[in-house]
Amino acid sequence: EAIEYLQEAVRIAPDNGTAHLRLAYNLLMGHQPIDDVMRHAQKAVGALPEDAEAHFILGRCFEAKDMAKNAKKHYEDALHFDLTIVAIVEEGEPKVIPNRGG
């Protein structure tokens, strides 16, 4: 249900990076096709270039597509913008909870 609402949000506001980010996250957690996740993660990174979560999700997409060099770049970008992402990566399952509190 959340995915449907987020798809509608992206349709109404196609340049809204946060909508693309939330949709990419929900698609990833819902085990949806990685190409769908990647399309929205790329739009999120384009609109929110300093968002650690967007880079992390895009890194997961590249990793799933066996594109290690691209995955590493986006994981490094995620770490650059939010060091708390390290603990999340070390836990294994991709649970992204960036520190938004500063």
Buried (B, 14 or more C-beta within 10 A) or exposed (E): EEBEEBBEBBEEEEEBBBBBBBBBBBBBBEEBEBEBBBBBBBBBBEBBEEBBBBBBBBBBBBBBEEBEEBBEBBBEBBBEBBEBBEEBBEEEEBEBEBEEEE
